[in-house]
């Protein structure tokens, strides 16, 4: 028993140290990634080419290292209890499918066609807006397990919500994008979608379920706590390594056209904070617990950038403005979502002062 009680505080202390200097770690990783991408472009081009159906395998490995420890925490035998959080599920679905793609289309129109129009290539305006819409129309999958864990979210709720979004995305992604882009049909890169769901959800969930059962059978809860304690540094290092990798992939572009990238980042940032804030407030209004509201806000704001990038390239080409806009989404994803994690954690006391929340 003593090992279990010692492991939990140690893990909490490690996470607190990470969060305390989070801004510093993120800034260092961004600078290192850009510098390495600019100084060693050949290395990052080689890593970038390690992909299947537009899914980068090194990134997939890092995501595995990040999410498997989170998935190990889930008591899969209690998944039926997720129905208790039906209000949080409803809020997240509403944000993801009724608000997010349309709010991004509006923001794209405001900033690309008006505010920044004089400073952007006129022949790329439509392509930039298309890229932003593609980014917003696909809710994130694997990375939300990381955000949920960092925000002390309910893991069963997160798993169920991700599964629902993946199922809806198969049917709703193409029609929503076609409607907002005014196209007769959208060619969805099905290989990318299916492979991403398999790599990021099905395989790690099955592996974590098997591993958890084996640990519990051999050593019980104390053994599980020890394993989670050992895996925590691996998960955090993988998160920072992926940040270096993502910025390294685009190091040349960032230094080559920083103004365009900064302007494209503006509607993405507003969209993230608007949708996460709206989801957070709606969960508070309906009386949902903070452990559900936090991941709901994060799922409602994050993006499935692998699918967005692959679709943009297949529709508009690798060198198009649409592809660049989706890549900007990749660049801002980790830093901005970490900032949302910090916000929902620091406002927990305010959130729980609301009557009716658990």
Secondary structure, 3 states (H helix, E strand, C coil): CHHHHHHHHHHHHHHHHHHHCHHHHHHHHHHHHHHHHHHCHHHHHHHHCCEECCEEHHHHHHHHHHHHHHHHCCCHHHHHHHHHHHHHHHHHHHHHHHHHHHHHHHHHHHHHHHHCHHHCCHHHHHHHHHHHHHHHCCECCCHHHHHHHHCCCCHHHHHHHHHHHHHHHHHHHHHHHHHHHCCCCCCCCHHHHHHHHHHHHHHHHHHHHHHHHHHHHHHHHHHHHHHHHHHHHHHHHHHHHHHHHHHHHCHHHHHHCHHHHHHHHHHHHHHHHHHHHHHHHHHHHCCCCHHHHHHHHHHHHCECHHHHHHHHHHHHCCCCHHHHHHHHHHHHHHHHHHHHHHHHHHCHHHHHCCCCCC
